[in-house]
Amino acid sequence: MQSAPFLRIGTRGSPLALAQAHLVRRLLAEAHGVPQAEIAIEVIQTSGDRLKEAPLSEVGGKGLFSKEIEDALFAGRIDIGVHSSKDLATTLPDGLVLPAFLEREDIRDAFVSLSAPALDALTQGALFGTSSIRRAAQILRHRPDLRIVPFRGNVDTRLKKLADGVADATLLAVAGLNRLGRQAQITAMLDPVRFPPAPAQGAIGIEAHADDTRTLELIAPLDHSPTATAVTAERALLRELDGSCRTAIGVMTTLSGDTLTLRGEILAPDGQNWVEAEHAGAATDARAIGTALGEELRRRAGPSLLAQLAG
């Protein structure tokens, strides 16, 4: 009779999601001295995977990439879910927690093009492929002449669309390209001060039952405290702004000693109106800093910009 796995990991089936799940499996095996083969990986198709072309902002937003994995947690089919943290809804279902984050990868977006060496070098009126409201707004702020075209799919799908001429350029998360060994596809790196990334971009989050003591103890060694602190602040900002795939929110966290500095912005979809602000404080107050910054951004935006965001 076959013994039960040491731990069961639930993940989406995209190449990037699988790379992240295998990384978690390797780290768990190393932390506890067990063979990787004793840690099971279960591939779970999510709603976001099935709805391949529709913009996420129109079909339900961030939870589309986590709901089925969370259902599997509740059903006891898996012990942990492994996620790209930026894809998680701002509020988790009751009974589930994010007790561990792997050390964060590069937070930046990469400019990827087969015809231009940089964003400013794109020809007037070029086609820019993205289905991210944040990326579209940030690009249009700097290049309002560009035409945005829908561009969903995993990394390989978007690179193929680029090769097929669907768009002249796109943005991809550097973290994902690094994890897939696709750094050679990067045309240029974007400055994260000019182009703040999505909240929690580059951070792998591990989700589990709040009362599953054994699992929580097993994954505890994987938690990277600075990453957890930064993501806590960024998700608090997102929650305060009711952030979703329908909201253009960029944020960058800097940790210096015991001080956390959070710089955030919200933009109108056309990129022509935006507000930005910065809050700093003790890293132990990460959640409060994120909430306070969200309140200030909402206040600075005022009714006019907030109406554009709601639209």
C-alpha positions as CSV (number, residue, x, y, z in Angstrom):
1,M,0.0,0.0,0.0
2,Q,1.4,3.4,-1.1
3,S,2.1,5.8,1.8
4,A,0.5,9.3,1.8
5,P,2.6,12.1,0.4
6,F,4.7,14.2,2.9
7,L,2.8,17.2,1.6
8,R,0.4,18.0,-1.3
9,I,0.9,21.2,-3.3
10,G,-1.9,22.7,-5.5
11,T,-1.0,24.8,-8.4
12,R,-2.1,26.1,-11.8
13,G,-0.8,24.3,-14.8
14,S,1.0,27.1,-16.7
15,P,4.8,26.7,-17.2
16,L,5.4,29.6,-14.7
17,A,3.0,28.2,-12.1
18,L,4.6,24.8,-12.3
19,A,8.1,26.3,-12.1
20,Q,7.0,28.1,-8.9
21,A,5.4,24.9,-7.4
22,H,8.6,22.9,-8.2
23,L,10.7,25.6,-6.5
24,V,8.5,25.3,-3.4
25,R,8.8,21.5,-3.5
26,R,12.6,21.7,-3.7
27,L,12.8,24.1,-0.8
28,L,10.5,22.0,1.3
29,A,12.4,18.9,0.6
30,E,15.7,20.6,1.5
31,A,14.3,22.1,4.7
32,H,13.0,18.8,6.0
33,G,15.4,16.2,4.5
34,V,12.8,14.3,2.4
35,P,13.0,13.3,-1.2
36,Q,11.2,15.7,-3.6
37,A,9.3,12.7,-4.9
38,E,7.5,12.4,-1.6
39,I,5.9,15.9,-2.1
40,A,3.0,15.7,-4.5
41,I,2.1,18.4,-7.0
42,E,-1.5,18.5,-8.1
43,V,-2.4,20.7,-11.2
44,I,-5.7,22.5,-10.8
45,Q,-7.3,24.3,-13.7
46,T,-8.7,27.7,-12.5
47,S,-11.4,29.9,-14.1
48,G,-8.7,32.3,-15.2
49,D,-7.1,29.5,-17.1
50,R,-10.3,28.5,-18.9
51,L,-11.2,32.1,-19.8
52,K,-8.2,32.6,-22.0
53,E,-9.1,35.6,-24.0
54,A,-11.5,37.8,-22.0
55,P,-9.9,40.6,-20.1
56,L,-9.8,39.7,-16.4
57,S,-11.3,43.0,-15.5
58,E,-14.5,41.9,-17.2
59,V,-14.8,38.4,-15.9
60,G,-14.1,38.5,-12.2
61,G,-10.6,39.8,-11.5
62,K,-7.9,38.3,-9.3
63,G,-9.9,35.5,-7.6
64,L,-10.2,33.7,-10.9
65,F,-6.7,32.3,-10.5
66,S,-7.1,31.1,-7.0
67,K,-10.7,30.0,-6.3
68,E,-10.4,26.4,-7.5
69,I,-7.1,26.0,-5.6
70,E,-8.8,27.3,-2.5
71,D,-11.7,24.9,-3.1
72,A,-9.2,22.1,-3.1
73,L,-7.8,23.3,0.2
74,F,-11.2,23.3,1.8
75,A,-11.9,19.8,0.3
76,G,-8.7,18.4,1.8
77,R,-7.3,17.4,-1.6
78,I,-4.2,19.5,-1.1
79,D,-2.3,20.9,1.9
80,I,-1.0,24.2,0.4
81,G,-1.7,26.4,-2.6
82,V,1.2,28.1,-4.4
83,H,0.4,31.4,-6.0
84,S,1.8,34.4,-7.8
85,S,0.9,36.8,-5.0
86,K,-0.2,39.6,-7.3
87,D,-3.0,37.3,-8.6
88,L,-4.6,36.8,-5.2
89,A,-7.8,38.6,-4.1
90,T,-7.3,41.2,-1.5
91,T,-9.4,39.2,1.0
92,L,-8.9,35.5,1.5
93,P,-11.8,33.1,2.3
94,D,-12.4,32.6,6.0
95,G,-10.1,29.9,7.4
96,L,-7.3,30.4,4.9
97,V,-4.1,32.3,5.5
98,L,-0.9,33.3,3.7
99,P,1.7,32.2,6.3
100,A,4.8,32.2,4.0
101,F,6.3,34.1,1.1
102,L,9.4,33.0,-0.7
103,E,12.1,35.6,-1.1
104,R,10.9,38.1,-3.7
105,E,12.3,38.1,-7.2
106,D,12.9,41.2,-9.3
107,I,9.8,43.4,-9.0
108,R,10.2,45.2,-12.4
109,D,8.3,45.0,-15.6
110,A,10.3,44.2,-18.8
111,F,9.7,45.9,-22.1
112,V,9.7,43.2,-24.8
113,S,9.7,44.0,-28.5
114,L,11.0,42.6,-31.7
115,S,11.1,46.0,-33.5
116,A,12.1,48.6,-30.9
117,P,15.0,48.8,-28.4
118,A,12.9,50.8,-25.8
119,L,9.5,52.2,-25.2
120,D,10.5,55.6,-26.4
121,A,11.7,54.1,-29.7
122,L,8.3,52.7,-30.7
123,T,6.9,54.3,-33.8
124,Q,4.0,56.7,-33.5
125,G,0.8,54.9,-33.1
126,A,2.4,51.5,-32.6
127,L,0.3,48.6,-31.2
128,F,1.1,47.8,-27.5
129,G,-0.2,44.5,-26.2
130,T,-1.5,44.2,-22.6
131,S,-4.6,43.2,-20.8
132,S,-3.4,44.8,-17.6
133,I,-5.2,48.1,-16.8
134,R,-2.2,49.2,-14.7
135,R,0.3,48.5,-17.5
136,A,-1.9,50.2,-20.1
137,A,-2.4,53.3,-18.0
138,Q,1.3,53.6,-17.2
139,I,2.3,53.1,-20.9
140,L,-0.3,55.7,-22.1
141,R,0.9,58.2,-19.5
142,H,4.3,58.2,-21.2
143,R,3.2,57.4,-24.8
144,P,-0.5,58.5,-25.3
145,D,-0.1,57.9,-29.0
146,L,0.2,54.2,-28.6
147,R,-2.8,51.9,-29.3
148,I,-3.5,49.3,-26.7
149,V,-4.6,45.8,-27.9
150,P,-5.7,42.9,-25.7
151,F,-2.9,40.5,-24.8
152,R,-3.8,37.8,-22.4
153,G,-2.2,34.4,-21.9
154,N,0.9,32.8,-20.3
155,V,4.4,34.0,-21.1
156,D,4.9,31.7,-24.1
157,T,1.5,32.6,-25.5
158,R,2.2,36.4,-25.2
159,L,5.6,36.0,-26.8
160,K,4.1,34.1,-29.7
161,K,1.5,36.8,-30.2
162,L,4.3,39.3,-30.3
163,A,6.1,37.2,-33.0
164,D,2.8,36.9,-34.9
165,G,2.5,40.6,-35.1
166,V,-0.5,41.0,-32.9
167,A,1.4,43.9,-31.2
168,D,4.7,45.7,-31.6
169,A,5.6,45.5,-27.9
170,T,4.4,44.3,-24.5
171,L,5.3,44.2,-20.9
172,L,6.1,41.1,-18.9
173,A,7.1,40.6,-15.3
174,V,10.9,40.2,-15.0
175,A,10.3,37.7,-12.2
176,G,8.3,35.3,-14.4
177,L,10.9,35.5,-17.2
178,N,13.7,34.8,-14.7
179,R,11.9,31.8,-13.2
180,L,11.4,30.4,-16.7
181,G,14.9,31.0,-17.8
182,R,13.7,33.4,-20.5
183,Q,15.8,36.5,-19.6
184,A,17.0,36.6,-23.2
185,Q,13.5,37.8,-24.2
186,I,13.9,41.1,-22.3
187,T,14.5,44.1,-24.6
188,A,14.8,46.6,-21.8
189,M,14.0,46.9,-18.1
190,L,11.5,49.6,-16.9
191,D,12.5,51.9,-14.1
192,P,10.2,50.8,-11.1
193,V,10.1,54.5,-10.0
194,R,8.6,55.6,-13.3
195,F,6.6,52.3,-13.7
196,P,5.7,51.0,-10.2
197,P,4.8,47.3,-10.4
198,A,1.6,45.7,-9.3
199,P,1.2,45.1,-5.6
200,A,3.0,41.9,-4.6
201,Q,4.6,41.4,-8.0
202,G,7.5,39.0,-8.0
203,A,6.5,37.3,-4.7
204,I,5.4,33.6,-4.5
205,G,2.8,33.2,-1.7
206,I,1.9,29.9,0.0
207,E,-1.7,29.5,1.2
208,A,-2.9,27.1,3.8
209,H,-5.6,26.4,6.4
210,A,-5.3,28.6,9.4
211,D,-5.8,25.7,11.8
212,D,-3.6,23.1,10.0
213,T,-0.8,23.2,12.5
214,R,1.4,20.5,10.9
215,T,1.4,22.2,7.5
216,L,2.0,25.6,9.0
217,E,5.0,24.3,10.8
218,L,6.4,22.6,7.7
219,I,6.2,25.7,5.5
220,A,7.4,28.1,8.2
221,P,11.1,27.7,7.2
222,L,10.3,29.0,3.7
223,D,9.0,32.3,4.8
224,H,11.2,35.3,3.9
225,S,10.5,38.0,6.5
226,P,11.4,41.1,4.4
227,T,9.2,39.8,1.5
228,A,6.3,39.1,3.9
229,T,6.6,42.6,5.4
230,A,6.6,44.3,2.0
231,V,3.7,42.2,0.6
232,T,1.7,42.8,3.8
233,A,2.0,46.6,3.2
234,E,1.2,46.3,-0.5
235,R,-1.8,44.1,0.1
236,A,-3.1,46.5,2.8
237,L,-2.9,49.3,0.3
238,L,-4.7,47.2,-2.3
239,R,-7.4,46.3,0.2
240,E,-8.0,50.0,1.2
241,L,-8.4,51.0,-2.4
242,D,-10.6,47.9,-3.1
243,G,-8.0,47.1,-5.7
244,S,-8.8,44.5,-8.4
245,C,-8.0,43.9,-12.0
246,R,-10.2,46.9,-12.8
247,T,-8.0,49.4,-10.9
248,A,-4.7,50.8,-12.1
249,I,-2.5,50.6,-9.0
250,G,1.3,50.7,-8.9
251,V,3.4,50.4,-5.8
252,M,7.0,50.1,-4.7
253,T,8.3,49.1,-1.3
254,T,11.7,49.9,0.1
255,L,13.1,48.4,3.3
256,S,16.0,50.1,4.9
257,G,16.9,48.7,8.3
258,D,13.7,48.8,10.4
259,T,12.1,51.4,8.1
260,L,9.6,50.6,5.4
261,T,8.8,53.2,2.7
262,L,5.8,52.6,0.5
263,R,5.3,54.6,-2.7
264,G,2.0,54.2,-4.5
265,E,0.0,55.6,-7.4
266,I,-3.4,55.2,-8.9
267,L,-4.1,56.1,-12.5
268,A,-7.1,56.7,-14.8
269,P,-7.3,54.0,-17.5
270,D,-6.1,56.5,-20.2
271,G,-3.0,57.4,-18.1
272,Q,-3.7,61.1,-18.3
273,N,-4.8,61.6,-14.7
274,W,-3.0,60.1,-11.7
275,V,-2.1,60.7,-8.1
276,E,0.9,59.4,-6.1
277,A,1.9,59.5,-2.5
278,E,4.5,58.0,-0.2
279,H,4.3,56.8,3.5
280,A,7.1,55.5,5.7
281,G,7.3,54.1,9.2
282,A,8.4,51.1,11.2
283,A,8.5,47.9,9.3
284,T,6.5,46.3,12.1
285,D,3.6,48.6,11.1
286,A,3.5,47.4,7.5
287,R,-0.2,46.8,7.4
288,A,-1.0,50.2,8.9
289,I,1.4,52.0,6.5
290,G,-0.3,50.4,3.5
291,T,-3.8,51.3,4.8
292,A,-2.7,54.9,5.5
293,L,-1.2,55.3,2.0
294,G,-4.4,53.9,0.5
295,E,-6.5,56.4,2.4
296,E,-4.2,59.3,1.3
297,L,-4.3,58.2,-2.3
298,R,-8.1,58.0,-2.2
299,R,-8.2,61.5,-0.7
300,R,-5.8,63.0,-3.3
301,A,-7.7,61.4,-6.1
302,G,-11.0,63.1,-5.2
303,P,-14.4,62.4,-6.8
304,S,-13.3,63.1,-10.4
305,L,-10.5,60.5,-10.6
306,L,-12.4,58.0,-8.5
307,A,-15.3,58.2,-10.9
308,Q,-12.9,57.4,-13.8
309,L,-11.6,54.4,-11.8
310,A,-15.1,53.2,-11.1
311,G,-16.0,53.5,-14.8
